[in-house]
Amino acid sequence: MNCKKCKKGESMYHNPLLQKSNLTFGAPDFAKIKDADYLPAIKVGIEEQRAEIKKIVDNKETPTFQNTIVAYENSGQLLERVSNTFFCVTEANKTPEIEEAEKEVIPMLTDFDNEINFNKKFFDRVKYVYDHEYNNLKGEDKKLLEVVYKGFVRSGALLSKEKMARMQEINKQLAKLEQEFGNMLPKAAAEATVWVNDAKELAGLSEAAMAQCKKDAQSRGGKAPYCIVITNTTQQPILASLDNRTLRERVYNASIHRTDGTGNYNTYPIIVQIAKLRAEKAQLMGFKNYAAYSLDKSMAKTPENAYAFLKQLIKEYRPKADAETKAIEEYARKTQGRDFNLQPYDRFYYSAKMKKEMFNFSDDEVKPYFNIDSVLINGVFYAANRVYGLSFKERRDIPTYHPDMKVFDVIDANGKPLALFYVDYFRRPTKRGGAWMSPFIKQSGIRQQLPVIYNVCNYAKAPEGQPTFVTWDEATTMFHEFGHALHGMLSNCYYNTLSGTSVARDFVEMPSQFNESFASIPEVFNHYAKHDKTNQPMPDELREKMLKSINFQAAYALGENLAATCADMAWHMLTPEQIPTADKAAEFEKKALTDIGLLDTQIPPRYFTSYFNHVWGGGYAAGYYSYLWSEVLAVNIADYFATHGALTRKVGNDFRDKVLSKGNTTELLQIFSDFTGLKAPDAAGLLKARGL
């Protein structure tokens, strides 16, 4: 398929996206792809799948699993391949041309989703198969039919004609608003950059951090000699080092006010519209609120179950958080006087000093041991080799969308190719904040397709010629995102729809959170945490100090997550009539946190509502609790590994076979139980694992 006509009147041209790549496993050929290629290729992909759906609908034979469900499963492969690549670059390398294309692509794809989901003749065939074959099918066939049928029902296929029309309109509006929200965040963060004229104001920073501030200033237009870039979370890691309290306050305020209307960006008008539309969508589907609608397909099942879980944690957490805050303030008063009142922008600074005094070490002291390349090769990959028998070989011949990326062949223990794996670790203005995993191409037996997976992070890249070091938190994030990658790479499912990470939100974070546990296992740690100059492992004493300090300020880490989680739930427990106006949105969030006992100026939400991308742009609506829920699963699994041999192939292969390979082919609680032997997740281990 070499040439396609894009629109009437346009000339024919060669679009590399319209033919399957000749690269390994059909990986996208970024050496050939131009930004202008995506939009026309997506249009062609839509037309192709539209014709495939029509062929299914027009089939005169009685609907069967093969001629309807499997035919649907096999449709849309071009559109999926192009869309996966397009949505990678919209998040990780959004050029102005990509942003313009996205404005047309999102409504186009939303319209097409509506067209499929509300195609009555098509759904009638799906329903006929469900009604007549479901009880006779087994294994993946049965699960695929269930997922497809319930997907149509959840989309509104059983609604009346009037409600169906309204649902389609809601879907269009939501897609547009969520896109607007997502586009606003990186621009707002860029404008919130804190410019610094005098190096003296940056006292407390290491030479490397100072150099980074200088480099960031140059890459952002040089309005001043130095700048501090705002990361996507509320608290800014740099606050742990800045001696200048006034500058700390500036940085903190820049972070929390980036999108609340005090500057040029205000997301609240978008947020309240999204919340109203979601609430209305839930009611159209017969649910009290969006949280009930969303959790209906999760492990938790209901908001009440999720809240019971959260309230149990809050009860245990609250006194520990108060004691933690009091201890930091008392520590600060030793040098600042009895009248000193700790502010949120002071907390990281004094807790870092307190931590250094208590454990006699600082983050700067250990950072030379965390060279990003060593963490990846000698840590992340080494653990995967020990546990699953995987090996990795860098591919310098595979083109990427940015020169900072690396690509690796993933080879199974039997020597057979298993996957391609890309890493894109360094921040840049065209990339949204945060860290994530996604597939260019999913594993699928029916398509004889091996997976092509990528991880994206946002770490500061060292100046040219210098090694890049990461913090301990950043190192564990590399293990975390690779856990998601393993879920995609070790998938062994027949159907694309069920493979890899196609599981409920409150299960999908389990493999990633569990994989973090390997970062601190001594044998793995000593293999990657080597000094950049001497190549010597971190001394035992320093390693023990650092590992003991991991849970220092544990209440803070849990509290910021609980606050963000409960704010998310509060918004999505409302009916359309209860949604506050934009000017009352911040007030609503404050009251919601007060009511549940989490309003704490010292421990703000990890993301305030106005820049909570997971919820308003990233697919985690009423689902942010899933990080804590799945952490319980991860702790239970890590305990099993610790008991039976954390780095043994037998346990690793069991986990691979019983969990990572399964995708969404079996009930998720059953998958968990088959491996751990537990009938239900045991939440008691979470607080213990967090040092609480």
C-alpha positions as CSV (number, residue, x, y, z in Angstrom):
1,M,0.0,0.0,0.0
2,N,2.3,2.8,-1.2
3,C,0.0,5.6,-2.3
4,K,-3.3,6.9,-1.0
5,K,-5.4,9.9,-2.0
6,C,-6.0,12.0,1.1
7,K,-8.8,14.3,0.0
8,K,-10.5,15.1,-3.2
9,G,-8.3,17.6,-5.0
10,E,-5.1,16.7,-3.1
11,S,-2.3,15.2,-5.0
12,M,-1.2,11.6,-4.5
13,Y,1.9,11.2,-2.3
14,H,3.9,8.6,-0.5
15,N,2.9,8.3,3.2
16,P,5.1,5.9,5.1
17,L,2.4,5.4,7.7
18,L,0.2,3.7,5.2
19,Q,2.4,0.7,4.7
20,K,3.6,-1.6,7.4
21,S,7.2,-0.7,8.4
22,N,10.0,-3.0,7.4
23,L,11.7,-2.5,10.8
24,T,11.7,-5.2,13.5
25,F,8.2,-6.2,14.5
26,G,6.8,-3.4,12.3
27,A,8.2,-0.6,14.6
28,P,7.4,2.9,13.4
29,D,10.0,4.2,10.9
30,F,10.6,7.7,12.3
31,A,13.3,8.3,9.7
32,K,10.5,8.4,7.1
33,I,7.5,9.8,9.1
34,K,6.9,13.5,9.0
35,D,4.5,15.4,11.2
36,A,2.3,16.1,8.2
37,D,1.8,12.4,7.6
38,Y,-0.3,11.6,10.7
39,L,-3.6,13.3,9.9
40,P,-4.0,11.9,6.3
41,A,-3.0,8.5,7.5
42,I,-5.6,8.5,10.3
43,K,-8.2,9.6,7.8
44,V,-7.3,6.6,5.6
45,G,-7.3,4.3,8.7
46,I,-10.8,5.4,9.6
47,E,-12.1,4.8,6.0
48,E,-10.5,1.4,6.1
49,Q,-12.1,0.3,9.3
50,R,-15.4,1.8,8.3
51,A,-15.4,-0.5,5.3
52,E,-14.4,-3.5,7.5
53,I,-17.3,-2.8,9.9
54,K,-19.7,-2.4,6.9
55,K,-18.6,-5.8,5.6
56,I,-19.5,-7.3,9.0
57,V,-22.9,-5.6,9.2
58,D,-23.7,-6.5,5.6
59,N,-22.9,-10.2,6.1
60,K,-26.1,-12.1,5.3
61,E,-25.1,-15.1,7.4
62,T,-26.3,-15.6,11.0
63,P,-24.0,-13.7,13.4
64,T,-21.4,-16.0,14.9
65,F,-18.4,-15.4,17.1
66,Q,-16.1,-15.8,14.1
67,N,-17.9,-13.7,11.5
68,T,-18.7,-10.9,14.0
69,I,-16.5,-10.8,17.1
70,V,-13.3,-12.1,15.6
71,A,-13.9,-10.1,12.4
72,Y,-14.3,-7.0,14.6
73,E,-11.1,-7.9,16.5
74,N,-9.2,-8.0,13.2
75,S,-10.6,-4.7,11.9
76,G,-8.9,-1.3,12.3
77,Q,-5.3,-2.5,12.4
78,L,-4.0,0.4,10.3
79,L,-5.9,3.0,12.4
80,E,-4.6,1.5,15.6
81,R,-1.0,1.4,14.4
82,V,-1.1,5.0,13.2
83,S,-3.0,6.2,16.2
84,N,-0.6,4.6,18.7
85,T,2.3,6.3,17.1
86,F,0.5,9.6,16.8
87,F,-0.6,9.7,20.5
88,C,3.0,8.9,21.5
89,V,4.3,12.0,19.8
90,T,1.4,14.2,21.0
91,E,2.5,13.5,24.6
92,A,6.3,13.2,24.2
93,N,7.2,15.4,21.3
94,K,4.4,17.8,20.5
95,T,5.6,20.1,17.8
96,P,3.3,22.9,16.7
97,E,2.3,20.9,13.6
98,I,1.4,17.9,15.8
99,E,-0.7,20.1,18.1
100,E,-2.6,21.4,15.0
101,A,-3.2,17.9,13.7
102,E,-4.4,16.8,17.1
103,K,-7.1,19.5,17.0
104,E,-8.6,17.8,14.0
105,V,-7.8,14.2,15.0
106,I,-9.5,14.1,18.4
107,P,-13.0,15.1,17.2
108,M,-12.6,12.9,14.1
109,L,-11.8,9.8,16.2
110,T,-14.5,10.6,18.7
111,D,-17.0,10.8,15.9
112,F,-15.8,7.5,14.6
113,D,-16.0,5.9,18.0
114,N,-19.6,7.1,18.2
115,E,-20.3,5.8,14.8
116,I,-19.2,2.3,15.8
117,N,-20.6,2.3,19.3
118,F,-24.1,3.5,18.2
119,N,-24.3,1.4,15.0
120,K,-27.5,-0.5,15.8
121,K,-27.2,-3.1,13.1
122,F,-23.6,-3.8,14.2
123,F,-24.6,-4.0,17.9
124,D,-27.6,-6.3,17.1
125,R,-25.1,-8.8,15.6
126,V,-22.8,-8.5,18.7
127,K,-25.8,-9.0,21.0
128,Y,-27.1,-12.0,19.0
129,V,-23.7,-13.7,19.5
130,Y,-23.6,-12.8,23.2
131,D,-27.1,-14.1,23.7
132,H,-26.6,-17.4,21.7
133,E,-22.9,-18.3,22.2
134,Y,-21.6,-16.8,25.4
135,N,-22.4,-19.8,27.6
136,N,-20.8,-22.2,25.1
137,L,-17.5,-20.4,24.7
138,K,-14.4,-20.9,26.8
139,G,-11.1,-19.1,27.7
140,E,-10.1,-16.1,25.7
141,D,-13.0,-16.5,23.3
142,K,-15.5,-16.1,26.1
143,K,-13.6,-13.2,27.6
144,L,-13.3,-11.4,24.3
145,L,-17.1,-11.7,23.7
146,E,-17.8,-10.4,27.2
147,V,-15.4,-7.4,26.8
148,V,-16.8,-6.5,23.4
149,Y,-20.5,-6.8,24.4
150,K,-20.1,-5.0,27.7
151,G,-18.0,-2.3,26.0
152,F,-20.9,-1.5,23.7
153,V,-23.4,-1.6,26.6
154,R,-21.2,0.8,28.7
155,S,-21.0,3.1,25.7
156,G,-24.8,3.3,25.6
157,A,-25.8,0.8,22.9
158,L,-29.0,-0.1,24.9
159,L,-30.1,3.5,25.3
160,S,-33.2,5.0,23.7
161,K,-32.7,6.9,20.5
162,E,-32.9,10.3,22.3
163,K,-30.4,9.3,25.0
164,M,-28.1,7.8,22.5
165,A,-28.0,11.1,20.6
166,R,-27.2,12.9,23.8
167,M,-24.5,10.4,24.7
168,Q,-22.8,11.0,21.4
169,E,-22.8,14.8,22.0
170,I,-21.4,14.3,25.5
171,N,-18.6,12.1,24.1
172,K,-17.7,14.8,21.5
173,Q,-17.7,17.6,24.1
174,L,-15.6,15.6,26.6
175,A,-13.0,14.7,24.0
176,K,-12.6,18.3,23.1
177,L,-12.5,19.6,26.7
178,E,-10.0,16.9,27.8
179,Q,-7.8,17.8,24.9
180,E,-7.9,21.5,25.8
181,F,-7.0,20.7,29.4
182,G,-4.1,18.5,28.3
183,N,-2.8,21.2,25.9
184,M,-3.0,23.9,28.5
185,L,-0.9,22.2,31.2
186,P,2.6,22.2,29.6
187,K,2.0,25.8,28.4
188,A,1.0,26.8,32.0
189,A,4.0,25.0,33.5
190,A,6.3,26.8,31.0
191,E,4.9,30.2,31.9
192,A,5.2,29.3,35.6
193,T,9.0,28.9,35.2
194,V,10.8,30.9,37.9
195,W,13.5,33.1,36.6
196,V,16.6,33.9,38.7
197,N,19.0,36.7,38.0
198,D,21.7,36.2,40.6
199,A,23.5,32.9,41.3
200,K,23.6,33.8,45.0
201,E,19.8,33.2,45.2
202,L,20.5,29.6,44.3
203,A,22.7,29.0,47.3
204,G,22.3,25.4,48.5
205,L,22.2,23.8,45.1
206,S,25.0,21.5,43.9
207,E,27.2,22.5,41.0
208,A,25.3,20.1,38.8
209,A,21.9,21.6,39.8
210,M,23.2,25.1,39.2
211,A,24.4,24.0,35.8
212,Q,21.0,22.5,35.1
213,C,19.3,25.8,36.0
214,K,21.6,27.6,33.6
215,K,21.0,25.1,30.8
216,D,17.2,25.3,31.4
217,A,17.3,29.1,31.2
218,Q,19.2,29.0,27.9
219,S,16.8,26.4,26.4
220,R,13.8,28.5,27.4
221,G,14.8,31.8,25.9
222,G,17.2,33.2,28.4
223,K,15.0,35.8,30.1
224,A,17.5,35.5,33.0
225,P,20.8,33.7,33.6
226,Y,19.0,30.9,35.5
227,C,15.6,29.4,35.8
228,I,13.8,26.8,37.9
229,V,11.4,24.6,35.8
230,I,8.1,23.6,37.4
231,T,7.5,19.9,37.4
232,N,4.0,18.4,37.2
233,T,3.6,17.6,40.9
234,T,2.6,20.2,43.6
235,Q,5.8,20.0,45.6
236,Q,9.0,20.8,43.7
237,P,12.0,18.5,44.5
238,I,14.4,21.5,44.2
239,L,12.8,23.0,47.4
240,A,14.8,20.5,49.4
241,S,18.1,22.3,48.5
242,L,17.3,26.1,48.2
243,D,18.5,28.1,51.2
244,N,16.7,31.2,50.0
245,R,13.3,31.1,51.7
246,T,11.8,33.9,49.5
247,L,12.8,31.9,46.4
248,R,11.4,28.7,47.9
249,E,8.1,30.6,48.3
250,R,8.2,31.9,44.8
251,V,8.7,28.4,43.4
252,Y,6.0,26.8,45.5
253,N,3.5,29.5,44.6
254,A,4.4,29.2,40.9
255,S,3.6,25.5,41.2
256,I,0.2,25.7,43.0
257,H,-1.1,28.7,41.0
258,R,0.0,27.7,37.5
259,T,-3.6,27.0,36.3
260,D,-5.9,28.7,38.8
261,G,-6.4,31.9,36.9
262,T,-3.9,34.0,38.9
263,G,-1.8,34.0,35.7
264,N,-2.8,33.6,32.0
265,Y,-4.1,30.0,32.5
266,N,-7.3,28.9,34.2
267,T,-8.4,25.3,33.9
268,Y,-11.4,25.6,36.2
269,P,-14.0,26.5,33.5
270,I,-12.9,23.4,31.6
271,I,-12.9,21.2,34.7
272,V,-16.4,22.0,35.8
273,Q,-17.7,21.4,32.3
274,I,-16.0,18.0,32.2
275,A,-17.3,17.1,35.6
276,K,-20.9,18.0,34.6
277,L,-20.7,16.1,31.4
278,R,-19.3,13.0,33.1
279,A,-22.0,13.2,35.8
280,E,-24.7,13.4,33.1
281,K,-23.1,10.5,31.2
282,A,-23.3,8.4,34.3
283,Q,-27.0,9.2,34.9
284,L,-27.8,8.4,31.3
285,M,-26.3,5.0,31.9
286,G,-28.4,4.5,35.1
287,F,-25.7,5.3,37.6
288,K,-26.0,7.7,40.5
289,N,-22.7,9.4,39.7
290,Y,-19.6,9.0,37.5
291,A,-17.6,7.3,40.3
292,A,-20.3,4.5,40.4
293,Y,-20.2,4.3,36.6
294,S,-16.4,4.2,36.4
295,L,-15.8,1.7,39.3
296,D,-18.4,-0.7,37.9
297,K,-15.7,-2.3,35.8
298,S,-12.9,-2.2,38.4
299,M,-11.7,-4.6,41.1
300,A,-13.2,-2.3,43.8
301,K,-16.6,-2.4,42.1
302,T,-18.2,0.5,43.9
303,P,-17.2,3.9,45.3
304,E,-18.3,2.7,48.7
305,N,-15.7,-0.1,48.7
306,A,-13.0,2.4,47.5
307,Y,-13.9,4.8,50.3
308,A,-13.9,2.1,52.9
309,F,-10.4,1.3,51.8
310,L,-9.3,4.9,51.8
311,K,-10.9,5.7,55.2
312,Q,-9.0,2.8,56.8
313,L,-5.7,4.3,55.5
314,I,-6.7,7.9,56.6
315,K,-7.5,6.7,60.1
316,E,-4.0,5.1,60.5
317,Y,-2.2,7.9,58.7
318,R,-3.6,11.1,60.3
319,P,-1.9,10.9,63.8
320,K,1.4,9.9,62.1
321,A,1.2,12.9,59.7
322,D,0.6,15.4,62.6
323,A,3.5,14.0,64.5
324,E,5.7,14.2,61.4
325,T,4.8,17.9,60.8
326,K,5.4,18.8,64.5
327,A,8.8,17.1,64.4
328,I,9.9,19.0,61.3
329,E,8.7,22.4,62.7
330,E,10.5,21.7,66.0
331,Y,13.6,20.9,64.2
332,A,13.4,24.1,62.1
333,R,12.9,26.2,65.3
334,K,16.2,25.1,66.6
335,T,17.9,27.4,64.1
336,Q,15.0,29.8,63.1
337,G,13.6,30.6,66.6
338,R,10.5,29.6,68.5
339,D,8.3,32.0,66.5
340,F,9.1,30.2,63.2
341,N,6.0,28.7,61.5
342,L,6.7,26.0,59.0
343,Q,5.2,26.6,55.6
344,P,4.6,24.1,52.8
345,Y,7.6,25.5,50.9
346,D,9.8,24.9,53.9
347,R,8.9,21.3,54.5
348,F,11.2,19.7,52.0
349,Y,14.1,22.0,53.0
350,Y,14.0,21.2,56.7
351,S,13.1,17.6,56.3
352,A,16.1,17.2,54.0
353,K,18.4,18.7,56.7
354,M,16.7,16.7,59.4
355,K,17.2,13.5,57.3
356,K,20.9,14.3,56.8
357,E,21.4,14.8,60.5
358,M,19.4,11.7,61.5
359,F,21.0,9.4,58.9
360,N,24.2,11.3,58.3
361,F,23.8,11.4,54.6
362,S,22.2,13.6,51.9
363,D,20.7,12.9,48.5
364,D,23.7,14.7,46.9
365,E,26.0,12.3,48.6
366,V,24.4,9.3,46.9
367,K,23.6,10.8,43.5
368,P,27.0,10.0,41.9
369,Y,26.1,6.3,42.4
370,F,22.9,6.7,40.2
371,N,24.2,7.2,36.7
372,I,21.1,6.8,34.6
373,D,22.7,4.4,32.2
374,S,23.9,2.1,35.0
375,V,20.4,2.2,36.6
376,L,18.9,1.1,33.4
377,I,21.4,-1.5,32.2
378,N,22.9,-2.8,35.5
379,G,19.7,-2.4,37.5
380,V,16.4,-2.5,35.6
381,F,17.6,-4.9,32.9
382,Y,19.8,-6.9,35.3
383,A,16.8,-7.6,37.6
384,A,14.7,-8.6,34.6
385,N,17.5,-11.0,33.5
386,R,17.7,-12.6,36.9
387,V,14.0,-13.0,37.4
388,Y,12.7,-13.7,33.9
389,G,15.8,-14.6,32.0
390,L,15.5,-11.7,29.6
391,S,18.5,-10.1,27.9
392,F,18.7,-6.7,26.2
393,K,20.8,-5.5,23.2
394,E,20.9,-1.9,22.1
395,R,19.7,-1.2,18.5
396,R,21.4,1.8,17.0
397,D,19.8,1.2,13.6
398,I,16.2,1.8,14.7
399,P,15.2,5.4,14.1
400,T,13.4,7.4,16.9
401,Y,11.3,10.5,17.1
402,H,14.0,12.2,19.2
403,P,17.8,11.7,19.3
404,D,17.8,11.3,23.1
405,M,15.9,8.0,22.8
406,K,17.4,4.5,22.9
407,V,16.0,1.3,21.6
408,F,16.7,-2.3,22.7
409,D,16.0,-5.8,21.5
410,V,14.4,-7.8,24.2
411,I,15.5,-11.5,24.0
412,D,13.8,-14.3,25.9
413,A,15.6,-16.9,27.9
414,N,15.3,-19.4,25.0
415,G,17.1,-17.0,22.7
416,K,14.0,-16.0,20.8
417,P,13.2,-12.3,20.1
418,L,10.4,-11.2,22.5
419,A,9.9,-7.4,22.0
420,L,11.4,-4.0,21.1
421,F,11.8,-1.6,24.0
422,Y,12.3,2.2,23.7
423,V,13.3,4.7,26.5
424,D,12.8,8.4,26.3
425,Y,14.0,9.7,29.7
426,F,14.8,13.4,29.3
427,R,12.5,16.4,29.7
428,R,12.0,19.0,27.0
429,P,9.4,21.7,26.3
430,T,7.6,19.5,23.8
431,K,6.9,16.8,26.3
432,R,4.2,16.7,28.9
433,G,5.1,16.2,32.6
434,G,5.2,12.8,34.4
435,A,6.3,9.3,33.4
436,W,4.4,6.6,31.5
437,M,4.5,3.4,29.4
438,S,2.5,2.7,26.3
439,P,2.8,0.4,23.2
440,F,3.5,1.3,19.7
441,I,2.2,-2.2,18.9
442,K,0.6,-4.6,21.3
443,Q,1.3,-8.4,21.5
444,S,-1.3,-10.5,19.7
445,G,-1.3,-14.2,18.9
446,I,-4.1,-13.9,16.3
447,R,-2.0,-11.2,14.5
448,Q,1.3,-13.0,15.1
449,Q,2.5,-9.7,16.5
450,L,5.3,-9.2,19.0
451,P,5.1,-6.1,21.2
452,V,6.9,-2.7,20.6
453,I,6.8,-0.9,24.0
454,Y,8.1,2.5,25.2
455,N,8.8,4.2,28.5
456,V,8.8,8.0,28.9
457,C,10.1,10.0,31.8
458,N,11.1,13.7,32.5
459,Y,14.6,13.8,34.0
460,A,17.0,16.7,33.7
461,K,19.7,15.8,31.1
462,A,23.2,16.8,32.1
463,P,25.2,19.2,29.9
464,E,26.8,17.7,26.8
465,G,29.7,15.4,27.7
466,Q,28.7,15.0,31.3
467,P,27.0,11.9,32.8
468,T,23.3,12.2,33.9
469,F,22.6,11.3,37.5
470,V,19.1,10.6,38.8
471,T,17.7,10.7,42.4
472,W,16.6,7.6,44.2
473,D,13.0,8.5,43.5
474,E,13.8,8.8,39.8
475,A,15.7,5.5,39.8
476,T,12.7,3.7,41.4
477,T,10.4,5.4,38.8
478,M,12.6,3.8,36.1
479,F,11.9,0.4,37.7
480,H,8.2,1.3,38.0
481,E,7.7,2.2,34.4
482,F,9.6,-0.8,33.3
483,G,7.1,-2.9,35.4
484,H,4.4,-1.6,33.0
485,A,6.7,-2.4,30.1
486,L,7.1,-6.0,31.3
487,H,3.3,-6.3,31.5
488,G,3.2,-5.4,27.8
489,M,6.3,-7.4,26.7
490,L,5.6,-10.6,28.6
491,S,1.9,-10.7,27.4
492,N,1.0,-14.0,25.9
493,C,-2.6,-13.5,24.7
494,Y,-4.4,-14.5,21.5
495,Y,-6.5,-11.4,21.1
496,N,-5.1,-7.9,20.9
497,T,-8.0,-6.5,22.8
498,L,-7.2,-8.5,25.9
499,S,-3.4,-8.4,25.8
500,G,-0.8,-6.6,27.9
501,T,-2.0,-3.7,30.1
502,S,-5.7,-3.9,29.0
503,V,-6.8,-4.4,32.5
504,A,-8.8,-2.4,35.1
505,R,-7.2,0.8,36.5
506,D,-6.9,-0.7,40.0
507,F,-4.9,-3.6,38.7
508,V,-2.8,-2.0,36.0
509,E,-0.5,-0.3,38.5
510,M,0.3,-3.5,40.3
511,P,3.1,-4.9,38.1
512,S,4.8,-1.5,38.0
513,Q,4.6,-0.9,41.7
514,F,5.8,-4.4,42.4
515,N,8.7,-4.0,40.1
516,E,9.9,-1.1,42.2
517,S,10.8,-3.7,44.9
518,F,13.8,-4.9,42.9
519,A,15.5,-1.5,43.1
520,S,16.4,-2.0,46.8
521,I,17.2,-5.7,46.8
522,P,20.9,-5.6,47.8
523,E,22.2,-7.8,45.0
524,V,20.4,-5.7,42.4
525,F,21.3,-2.4,44.1
526,N,25.0,-3.2,44.4
527,H,25.0,-4.1,40.7
528,Y,23.9,-0.7,39.5
529,A,24.7,1.8,42.3
530,K,28.3,2.3,41.5
531,H,30.3,5.5,41.8
532,D,30.6,7.2,38.4
533,K,34.3,8.0,38.9
534,T,35.6,4.8,40.7
535,N,33.0,2.3,39.5
536,Q,33.0,1.0,43.1
537,P,29.7,-0.1,44.7
538,M,28.1,2.2,47.2
539,P,29.7,1.5,50.6
540,D,27.6,-0.8,52.8
541,E,27.2,1.9,55.5
542,L,26.0,4.6,53.0
543,R,23.7,2.1,51.3
544,E,22.1,1.1,54.6
545,K,21.7,4.8,55.6
546,M,20.0,5.5,52.4
547,L,17.7,2.5,52.4
548,K,16.8,3.1,56.0
549,S,15.9,6.7,55.1
550,I,13.6,5.7,52.3
551,N,10.6,5.8,54.5
552,F,11.6,9.1,56.2
553,Q,8.6,11.4,55.8
554,A,6.5,8.4,54.9
555,A,3.3,10.1,56.1
556,Y,3.9,13.0,53.6
557,A,4.1,10.7,50.7
558,L,1.0,8.8,51.6
559,G,-0.9,12.0,52.6
560,E,-0.3,13.8,49.3
561,N,-1.6,10.7,47.5
562,L,-4.6,10.3,49.7
563,A,-5.5,14.0,49.3
564,A,-5.3,13.9,45.5
565,T,-7.3,10.6,45.5
566,C,-10.1,11.9,47.7
567,A,-10.4,15.2,45.7
568,D,-10.7,13.0,42.5
569,M,-13.4,10.9,44.2
570,A,-15.3,14.0,45.6
571,W,-15.6,15.5,42.1
572,H,-17.0,12.3,40.6
573,M,-19.5,11.6,43.4
574,L,-21.5,14.6,42.4
575,T,-24.7,14.8,40.3
576,P,-24.8,17.4,37.5
577,E,-26.7,19.8,39.7
578,Q,-24.1,19.6,42.4
579,I,-21.1,20.6,40.3
580,P,-19.8,23.9,41.5
581,T,-19.2,26.9,39.3
582,A,-15.7,27.6,38.1
583,D,-15.2,30.4,40.6
584,K,-16.2,28.0,43.4
585,A,-14.1,25.0,42.3
586,A,-11.1,25.6,44.6
587,E,-13.5,26.2,47.5
588,F,-15.2,22.8,46.7
589,E,-11.9,21.0,46.7
590,K,-11.0,22.6,50.1
591,K,-14.3,21.5,51.6
592,A,-14.0,18.0,50.3
593,L,-10.6,17.6,51.9
594,T,-11.8,19.1,55.1
595,D,-14.8,16.8,55.3
596,I,-12.7,13.7,55.0
597,G,-9.9,14.9,57.3
598,L,-7.2,15.6,54.8
599,L,-7.1,19.4,54.5
600,D,-3.5,20.1,55.6
601,T,-1.5,23.1,54.3
602,Q,1.6,21.1,55.2
603,I,0.6,18.1,53.1
604,P,-1.1,19.4,50.0
605,P,-2.5,17.1,47.3
606,R,0.1,15.6,45.0
607,Y,-1.9,17.4,42.3
608,F,-4.4,20.2,43.0
609,T,-7.6,19.9,40.9
610,S,-6.5,22.7,38.5
611,Y,-3.5,20.7,37.2
612,F,-4.6,17.1,37.9
613,N,-3.9,15.7,34.5
614,H,-4.5,12.0,35.5
615,V,-8.1,12.9,36.2
616,W,-9.1,15.6,33.7
617,G,-7.0,14.6,30.8
618,G,-5.3,11.2,31.4
619,G,-8.0,8.6,31.8
620,Y,-8.0,8.2,35.6
621,A,-11.3,9.9,36.4
622,A,-12.6,8.4,39.7
623,G,-9.6,6.1,39.4
624,Y,-6.6,7.8,41.1
625,Y,-7.3,5.6,44.2
626,S,-6.0,2.7,42.0
627,Y,-2.4,3.6,42.8
628,L,-3.0,2.9,46.5
629,W,-5.3,-0.1,45.8
630,S,-2.8,-1.7,43.5
631,E,0.0,-0.9,45.8
632,V,-1.6,-3.3,48.3
633,L,-1.6,-6.0,45.6
634,A,2.1,-5.2,44.8
635,V,3.1,-5.4,48.5
636,N,1.4,-8.8,48.8
637,I,3.2,-10.0,45.7
638,A,6.6,-8.6,46.9
639,D,6.1,-10.4,50.2
640,Y,5.5,-13.7,48.3
641,F,8.7,-13.1,46.3
642,A,10.7,-12.3,49.4
643,T,9.4,-15.5,51.1
644,H,10.0,-17.8,48.1
645,G,13.1,-16.2,46.6
646,A,13.0,-12.7,45.1
647,L,15.6,-13.3,42.4
648,T,14.8,-16.9,41.6
649,R,13.7,-17.9,38.1
650,K,11.1,-20.3,39.4
651,V,9.2,-17.6,41.2
652,G,9.8,-15.2,38.3
653,N,8.5,-17.7,35.8
654,D,5.4,-18.4,37.9
655,F,4.7,-14.7,38.1
656,R,5.2,-14.3,34.4
657,D,3.0,-17.3,33.6
658,K,0.2,-16.6,36.1
659,V,0.1,-12.8,36.0
660,L,2.1,-10.9,33.5
661,S,1.3,-13.1,30.5
662,K,-2.5,-13.1,31.2
663,G,-3.5,-9.6,30.2
664,N,-7.3,-9.4,30.7
665,T,-8.0,-13.0,29.8
666,T,-9.1,-14.0,33.4
667,E,-10.9,-12.3,36.3
668,L,-8.2,-10.1,37.9
669,L,-8.8,-11.3,41.5
670,Q,-8.4,-14.8,40.2
671,I,-5.1,-13.9,38.6
672,F,-3.9,-12.4,41.9
673,S,-5.1,-15.4,43.9
674,D,-3.6,-17.9,41.5
675,F,-0.2,-16.5,42.2
676,T,-0.3,-15.4,45.9
677,G,-2.7,-18.0,47.2
678,L,-4.6,-15.2,48.9
679,K,-8.4,-15.1,48.5
680,A,-8.4,-11.3,48.8
681,P,-5.7,-8.5,48.9
682,D,-4.3,-7.9,52.4
683,A,-4.2,-4.2,53.1
684,A,-2.3,-4.6,56.4
685,G,1.0,-4.8,54.5
686,L,0.7,-1.4,52.9
687,L,1.4,0.8,56.0
688,K,4.1,-1.5,57.1
689,A,5.8,-1.4,53.7
690,R,5.6,2.4,53.9
691,G,7.2,2.5,57.3
692,L,4.0,3.6,59.0
